[in-house]
């Protein structure tokens, strides 16, 4: 169950930078900022719960990896952020690292 909490925490980790970006690009500044703060709290709380069974180094690596890879993909598809074959390769390496961390536990 801890891995499910960690996966959900990672997904909410994507939510807070998305909320900050939306606060910059839409007229709904306070709503976007509020959603960002909610995502931070939920993400942190679920990481806390997951770390009760998963070592901190593995949990934090997976959490930040999901957040980094997911935020990159959201940026490319929602905000037309620049991407190249090298940036996609880097994201693939992050995902491979997440898989290796999971299999090492």
C-alpha positions as CSV (number, residue, x, y, z in Angstrom):
1,X,0.0,0.0,0.0
2,X,3.0,2.3,0.7
3,X,3.9,2.2,-3.0
4,X,0.4,3.3,-4.0
5,X,0.6,6.2,-1.6
6,X,4.0,7.1,-3.0
7,X,2.7,7.0,-6.6
8,X,-0.2,9.2,-5.7
9,X,2.1,11.6,-3.8
10,X,4.2,11.8,-7.0
11,X,1.2,12.7,-9.1
12,X,0.3,15.5,-6.6
13,X,3.9,16.6,-6.9
14,X,3.1,17.4,-10.5
15,X,0.1,19.4,-9.4
16,X,1.9,22.2,-7.5
17,X,4.2,23.4,-10.2
18,X,1.2,23.2,-12.6
19,X,-0.8,25.4,-10.2
20,X,2.0,27.9,-10.0
21,X,2.3,28.0,-13.8
22,X,-1.5,28.5,-14.2
23,X,-1.3,31.3,-11.6
24,X,1.1,33.0,-14.0
25,X,-0.8,32.4,-17.2
26,X,-4.5,32.7,-16.2
27,X,-6.7,35.3,-14.6
28,X,-7.5,32.9,-11.8
29,X,-4.4,33.7,-9.7
30,X,-5.7,32.9,-6.3
31,X,-7.6,29.8,-7.3
32,X,-4.5,28.4,-9.1
33,X,-2.3,29.3,-6.2
34,X,-4.7,27.7,-3.7
35,X,-4.8,24.5,-5.7
36,X,-1.0,24.5,-5.8
37,X,-0.9,24.7,-2.0
38,X,-3.4,21.9,-1.6
39,X,-1.3,19.7,-4.0
40,X,1.8,20.4,-1.9
41,X,0.1,19.5,1.4
42,X,-1.4,16.3,-0.1
43,X,1.8,15.3,-1.8
44,X,3.8,15.8,1.4
45,X,1.3,14.0,3.6
46,X,1.3,11.0,1.3
47,X,5.1,11.0,1.1
48,X,5.1,11.0,4.9
49,X,2.8,8.0,5.1
50,X,4.8,6.1,2.4
51,X,8.1,6.6,4.2
52,X,6.8,4.6,7.1
53,X,7.5,1.5,5.0
54,X,9.8,2.7,2.2
55,X,13.3,4.0,3.0
56,X,13.7,7.7,2.8
57,X,16.2,7.7,-0.1
58,X,14.1,5.4,-2.3
59,X,10.8,7.2,-1.4
60,X,12.3,10.7,-2.0
61,X,14.0,9.6,-5.3
62,X,10.8,8.1,-6.6
63,X,8.7,11.0,-5.5
64,X,10.8,13.7,-7.1
65,X,11.4,11.6,-10.2
66,X,7.6,11.2,-10.8
67,X,7.3,15.0,-10.1
68,X,10.1,15.9,-12.5
69,X,9.1,13.6,-15.3
70,X,5.4,14.4,-15.0
71,X,6.0,18.1,-14.8
72,X,8.2,18.0,-17.9
73,X,5.5,16.1,-19.9
74,X,2.8,18.5,-18.7
75,X,4.9,21.5,-19.7
76,X,5.5,20.1,-23.2
77,X,1.9,19.2,-23.9
78,X,0.0,22.0,-22.0
79,X,2.4,25.0,-22.4
80,X,4.4,24.1,-25.5
81,X,7.7,24.0,-23.6
82,X,10.7,23.3,-25.7
83,X,11.8,19.7,-25.9
84,X,14.4,17.8,-27.8
85,X,15.5,14.2,-28.2
86,X,18.0,14.8,-25.4
87,X,15.4,16.1,-22.9
88,X,13.2,13.1,-23.7
89,X,16.2,10.8,-23.2
90,X,16.8,12.5,-19.9
91,X,13.2,11.9,-18.8
92,X,13.4,8.3,-19.9
93,X,16.5,7.9,-17.7
94,X,14.7,9.4,-14.8
95,X,11.8,6.9,-15.3
96,X,14.4,4.1,-15.6
97,X,15.9,5.3,-12.3
98,X,12.4,5.2,-10.7
99,X,11.9,1.6,-11.9
100,X,15.4,0.6,-10.6
101,X,14.6,2.1,-7.2
102,X,11.3,0.2,-7.0
103,X,12.9,-3.1,-7.9
104,X,15.7,-2.5,-5.4
105,X,13.3,-2.3,-2.5
